[in-house]
Amino acid sequence: RALAARTAARYAVFGSVTPAAGGAVRLVVSLLDARTDSVRTTELVGTEVRQLADSATRYVLARLGERFPVGAVRTLPLAATSVEALKAFLQGEQHFRRTE
């Protein structure tokens, strides 16, 4: 909350990674809406940290997409299964906004 306030950010993402049974890890990711002080949290468990991070990215984008369009021309929720495709889409959106 303090970081969001200091940087005038509307949202902040935070979480933790801890060991889980069977050599797995538990990733807890939270999305804070600094204006309403509400927090949405999910817990992901798996053995591949990269896959958990990709799932966390999809979670955050889906939650943000519930509140406003993530893309300039998108009316449907982001449904890409590839994080590389999501990254390329978001980079394209960033370039679009910079030149708009």
ROKOLKE-868996 format. One record per residue: residue in one letter; x negated, y, z of N, C-alpha, C in turn; residue number from 1. Coordinates in nm, 4 decimals, always signed. Layout:
residues N
REC  pagu    n_east   n_north      n_up   ca_east  ca_north     ca_up    c_east   c_north      c_up  rokol
REC     A         X         Y         Z         X         Y         Z         X         Y         Z    NUM
...
***
This chain:
residues 100
REC  pagu    n_east   n_north      n_up   ca_east  ca_north     ca_up    c_east   c_north      c_up  rokol
REC     R   -0.0831   -0.1197   +0.0000   +0.0000   +0.0000   +0.0000   -0.0869   +0.1251   +0.0000      1
REC     A   -0.1930   +0.1206   +0.0801   -0.2828   +0.2360   +0.0883   -0.3521   +0.2604   -0.0455      2
REC     L   -0.3948   +0.1533   -0.1120   -0.4602   +0.1695   -0.2418   -0.3625   +0.2258   -0.3441      3
REC     A   -0.2408   +0.1758   -0.3468   -0.1407   +0.2288   -0.4397   -0.1167   +0.3765   -0.4132      4
REC     A   -0.1089   +0.4141   -0.2870   -0.0873   +0.5549   -0.2523   -0.2061   +0.6412   -0.2944      5
REC     R   -0.3275   +0.5937   -0.2675   -0.4476   +0.6719   -0.3025   -0.4631   +0.6908   -0.4519      6
REC     T   -0.4200   +0.5924   -0.5291   -0.4384   +0.5994   -0.6739   -0.3115   +0.6432   -0.7468      7
REC     A   -0.2071   +0.6758   -0.6718   -0.0781   +0.7167   -0.7279   -0.0211   +0.6101   -0.8208      8
REC     A   -0.0440   +0.4836   -0.7871   +0.0050   +0.3718   -0.8673   +0.1472   +0.3367   -0.8266      9
REC     R   +0.2261   +0.2988   -0.9216   +0.3623   +0.2533   -0.8919   +0.3601   +0.1108   -0.8373     10
REC     Y   +0.2701   +0.0277   -0.8921   +0.2619   -0.1121   -0.8516   +0.1211   -0.1476   -0.8072     11
REC     A   +0.1130   -0.2453   -0.7197   -0.0154   -0.3021   -0.6784   +0.0001   -0.4532   -0.6755     12
REC     V   -0.1032   -0.5225   -0.7189   -0.1057   -0.6683   -0.7174   -0.2123   -0.7105   -0.6183     13
REC     F   -0.1774   -0.8033   -0.5305   -0.2748   -0.8527   -0.4337   -0.2431   -0.9973   -0.4012     14
REC     G   -0.3372   -1.0652   -0.3384   -0.3128   -1.2046   -0.3043   -0.4319   -1.2683   -0.2380     15
REC     S   -0.4265   -1.4017   -0.2334   -0.5342   -1.4773   -0.1699   -0.5478   -1.6138   -0.2354     16
REC     V   -0.6665   -1.6697   -0.2225   -0.6954   -1.8048   -0.2695   -0.7476   -1.8824   -0.1497     17
REC     T   -0.6837   -1.9967   -0.1203   -0.7243   -2.0789   -0.0063   -0.7264   -2.2257   -0.0490     18
REC     P   -0.8033   -2.3078   +0.0223   -0.8059   -2.4514   -0.0092   -0.6701   -2.5155   +0.0190     19
REC     A   -0.6377   -2.6175   -0.0590   -0.5158   -2.6963   -0.0378   -0.5554   -2.8436   -0.0365     20
REC     A   -0.4624   -2.9289   -0.0064   -0.4896   -3.0725   +0.0034   -0.5354   -3.1305   -0.1296     21
REC     G   -0.6173   -3.2332   -0.1217   -0.6587   -3.3062   -0.2407   -0.7513   -3.2305   -0.3331     22
REC     G   -0.8269   -3.1362   -0.2816   -0.9195   -3.0604   -0.3649   -0.8547   -2.9497   -0.4453     23
REC     A   -0.7295   -2.9250   -0.4208   -0.6582   -2.8191   -0.4924   -0.6812   -2.6849   -0.4230     24
REC     V   -0.6354   -2.5809   -0.4862   -0.6382   -2.4474   -0.4264   -0.4977   -2.3887   -0.4303     25
REC     R   -0.4719   -2.3011   -0.3374   -0.3426   -2.2319   -0.3284   -0.3676   -2.0851   -0.3599     26
REC     L   -0.2982   -2.0346   -0.4585   -0.3063   -1.8936   -0.4960   -0.1738   -1.8284   -0.4601     27
REC     V   -0.1789   -1.7311   -0.3731   -0.0612   -1.6538   -0.3384   -0.0796   -1.5169   -0.4021     28
REC     V   +0.0161   -1.4774   -0.4856   +0.0075   -1.3483   -0.5535   +0.1330   -1.2680   -0.5226     29
REC     S   +0.1115   -1.1398   -0.4914   +0.2226   -1.0511   -0.4568   +0.2174   -0.9266   -0.5435     30
REC     L   +0.3358   -0.8774   -0.5763   +0.3506   -0.7545   -0.6537   +0.4264   -0.6552   -0.5668     31
REC     L   +0.3600   -0.5469   -0.5325   +0.4184   -0.4421   -0.4491   +0.4703   -0.3302   -0.5369     32
REC     D   +0.5953   -0.2908   -0.5165   +0.6503   -0.1710   -0.5783   +0.6327   -0.0602   -0.4745     33
REC     A   +0.5379   +0.0284   -0.4980   +0.5037   +0.1304   -0.3992   +0.6163   +0.2313   -0.3770     34
REC     R   +0.7023   +0.2508   -0.4764   +0.8116   +0.3473   -0.4596   +0.9204   +0.2953   -0.3665     35
REC     T   +0.9473   +0.1651   -0.3752   +1.0541   +0.1086   -0.2924   +0.9991   +0.0307   -0.1737     36
REC     D   +0.8684   +0.0123   -0.1703   +0.8005   -0.0641   -0.0659   +0.8461   -0.2097   -0.0636     37
REC     S   +0.8928   -0.2604   -0.1781   +0.9340   -0.4005   -0.1855   +0.8196   -0.4858   -0.2402     38
REC     V   +0.8155   -0.6099   -0.1951   +0.7100   -0.7024   -0.2364   +0.7741   -0.8306   -0.2871     39
REC     R   +0.7297   -0.8774   -0.4029   +0.7717   -1.0068   -0.4574   +0.6495   -1.0961   -0.4585     40
REC     T   +0.6639   -1.2162   -0.4079   +0.5502   -1.3062   -0.3893   +0.5802   -1.4432   -0.4475     41
REC     T   +0.4767   -1.5063   -0.5022   +0.4860   -1.6450   -0.5452   +0.3624   -1.7192   -0.4974     42
REC     E   +0.3762   -1.8486   -0.4836   +0.2655   -1.9348   -0.4421   +0.2444   -2.0398   -0.5499     43
REC     L   +0.1209   -2.0519   -0.5937   +0.0847   -2.1467   -0.6983   -0.0209   -2.2410   -0.6429     44
REC     V   -0.0102   -2.3700   -0.6722   -0.1063   -2.4681   -0.6241   -0.1540   -2.5502   -0.7425     45
REC     G   -0.2846   -2.5718   -0.7503   -0.3415   -2.6532   -0.8578   -0.4896   -2.6723   -0.8383     46
REC     T   -0.5499   -2.7425   -0.9323   -0.6930   -2.7696   -0.9222   -0.7762   -2.6796   -1.0120     47
REC     E   -0.7131   -2.6140   -1.1070   -0.7844   -2.5266   -1.2004   -0.7545   -2.3802   -1.1695     48
REC     V   -0.8525   -2.3102   -1.1170   -0.8321   -2.1705   -1.0782   -0.7952   -2.0850   -1.1992     49
REC     R   -0.8558   -2.1118   -1.3123   -0.8249   -2.0333   -1.4326   -0.6774   -2.0474   -1.4713     50
REC     Q   -0.6246   -2.1699   -1.4653   -0.4836   -2.1908   -1.4973   -0.3935   -2.1213   -1.3952     51
REC     L   -0.4340   -2.1230   -1.2697   -0.3562   -2.0536   -1.1673   -0.3565   -1.9033   -1.1931     52
REC     A   -0.4715   -1.8502   -1.2310   -0.4803   -1.7073   -1.2619   -0.3930   -1.6727   -1.3822     53
REC     D   -0.3917   -1.7596   -1.4831   -0.3050   -1.7377   -1.5997   -0.1579   -1.7384   -1.5582     54
REC     S   -0.1212   -1.8319   -1.4719   +0.0172   -1.8374   -1.4232   +0.0516   -1.7127   -1.3424     55
REC     A   -0.0437   -1.6641   -1.2648   -0.0215   -1.5418   -1.1869   +0.0002   -1.4228   -1.2803     56
REC     T   -0.0756   -1.4178   -1.3885   -0.0590   -1.3106   -1.4873   +0.0808   -1.3141   -1.5463     57
REC     R   +0.1263   -1.4338   -1.5851   +0.2612   -1.4469   -1.6402   +0.3671   -1.4058   -1.5372     58
REC     Y   +0.3447   -1.4426   -1.4116   +0.4393   -1.4065   -1.3051   +0.4515   -1.2541   -1.2924     59
REC     V   +0.3369   -1.1868   -1.2857   +0.3376   -1.0411   -1.2696   +0.4044   -0.9749   -1.3901     60
REC     L   +0.3699   -1.0180   -1.5115   +0.4309   -0.9591   -1.6306   +0.5816   -0.9846   -1.6352     61
REC     A   +0.6244   -1.1028   -1.5935   +0.7678   -1.1329   -1.5921   +0.8406   -1.0446   -1.4914     62
REC     R   +0.7831   -1.0247   -1.3746   +0.8471   -0.9394   -1.2734   +0.8513   -0.7949   -1.3214     63
REC     L   +0.7434   -0.7465   -1.3807   +0.7444   -0.6095   -1.4340   +0.8457   -0.5971   -1.5473     64
REC     G   +0.8554   -0.7017   -1.6303   +0.9490   -0.7007   -1.7424   +1.0946   -0.6975   -1.6997     65
REC     E   +1.1232   -0.7371   -1.5758   +1.2599   -0.7289   -1.5244   +1.3020   -0.5847   -1.4974     66
REC     R   +1.2048   -0.4979   -1.4792   +1.2341   -0.3589   -1.4420   +1.2273   -0.2621   -1.5587     67
REC     F   +1.1375   -0.2896   -1.6514   +1.1248   -0.2025   -1.7684   +1.0565   -0.2801   -1.8791     68
REC     P   +1.0708   -0.2348   -2.0044   +1.0065   -0.3048   -2.1161   +0.8547   -0.3001   -2.1024     69
REC     V   +0.7913   -0.4149   -2.1118   +0.6453   -0.4188   -2.1044   +0.5849   -0.3696   -2.2347     70
REC     G   +0.6514   -0.3972   -2.3460   +0.6032   -0.3523   -2.4760   +0.6863   -0.2375   -2.5296     71
REC     A   +0.6275   -0.1611   -2.6192   +0.6951   -0.0435   -2.6743   +0.8188   -0.0802   -2.7558     72
REC     V   +0.8164   -0.1942   -2.8234   +0.9289   -0.2308   -2.9092   +0.9933   -0.3623   -2.8681     73
REC     R   +0.9589   -0.4154   -2.7541   +1.0129   -0.5444   -2.7105   +1.1436   -0.5253   -2.6344     74
REC     T   +1.2397   -0.6081   -2.6684   +1.3637   -0.6102   -2.5916   +1.3816   -0.7461   -2.5241     75
REC     L   +1.3020   -0.8439   -2.5653   +1.3085   -0.9770   -2.5069   +1.1936   -0.9937   -2.4078     76
REC     P   +1.2083   -1.0823   -2.3101   +1.0982   -1.1049   -2.2165   +0.9783   -1.1665   -2.2866     77
REC     L   +0.8607   -1.1409   -2.2331   +0.7399   -1.2019   -2.2877   +0.7479   -1.3523   -2.2699     78
REC     A   +0.7273   -1.4255   -2.3782   +0.7404   -1.5707   -2.3705   +0.6165   -1.6424   -2.4226     79
REC     A   +0.5098   -1.5709   -2.4470   +0.3888   -1.6335   -2.4991   +0.3356   -1.7347   -2.3990     80
REC     T   +0.2971   -1.8487   -2.4485   +0.2415   -1.9505   -2.3593   +0.0912   -1.9347   -2.3470     81
REC     S   +0.0299   -1.8673   -2.4389   -0.1150   -1.8484   -2.4384   -0.1508   -1.7158   -2.3715     82
REC     V   -0.2385   -1.7231   -2.2734   -0.2836   -1.6005   -2.2081   -0.3640   -1.5154   -2.3060     83
REC     E   -0.4341   -1.5799   -2.3988   -0.5077   -1.5056   -2.5009   -0.4113   -1.4232   -2.5857     84
REC     A   -0.2943   -1.4815   -2.6186   -0.1936   -1.4077   -2.6952   -0.1383   -1.2920   -2.6134     85
REC     L   -0.1131   -1.3150   -2.4851   -0.0663   -1.2061   -2.3981   -0.1689   -1.0942   -2.3901     86
REC     K   -0.2958   -1.1320   -2.3755   -0.4029   -1.0321   -2.3663   -0.4087   -0.9491   -2.4945     87
REC     A   -0.4018   -1.0156   -2.6089   -0.4048   -0.9436   -2.7368   -0.2837   -0.8505   -2.7490     88
REC     F   -0.1666   -0.8981   -2.7080   -0.0460   -0.8152   -2.7118   -0.0625   -0.6914   -2.6246     89
REC     L   -0.1104   -0.7103   -2.5021   -0.1262   -0.5973   -2.4104   -0.2323   -0.4988   -2.4578     90
REC     Q   -0.3393   -0.5505   -2.5194   -0.4401   -0.4604   -2.5755   -0.3818   -0.3795   -2.6906     91
REC     G   -0.3015   -0.4433   -2.7743   -0.2343   -0.3719   -2.8822   -0.1407   -0.2649   -2.8288     92
REC     E   -0.0673   -0.2969   -2.7216   +0.0206   -0.1985   -2.6590   -0.0597   -0.0797   -2.6054     93
REC     Q   -0.1735   -0.1084   -2.5459   -0.2586   -0.0019   -2.4923   -0.3057   +0.0902   -2.6053     94
REC     H   -0.3494   +0.0318   -2.7167   -0.3933   +0.1131   -2.8305   -0.2769   +0.1944   -2.8866     95
REC     F   -0.1596   +0.1336   -2.8956   -0.0414   +0.2034   -2.9450   -0.0101   +0.3259   -2.8594     96
REC     R   -0.0113   +0.3069   -2.7269   +0.0223   +0.4173   -2.6367   -0.0811   +0.5295   -2.6432     97
REC     R   -0.2061   +0.4946   -2.6621   -0.3106   +0.5957   -2.6712   -0.2970   +0.6817   -2.7975     98
REC     T   -0.2416   +0.6240   -2.9025   -0.2310   +0.6995   -3.0284   -0.0914   +0.7503   -3.0554     99
REC     E   +0.0024   +0.7205   -2.9672   +0.1427   +0.7612   -2.9872   +0.1555   +0.9120   -2.9886    100
***
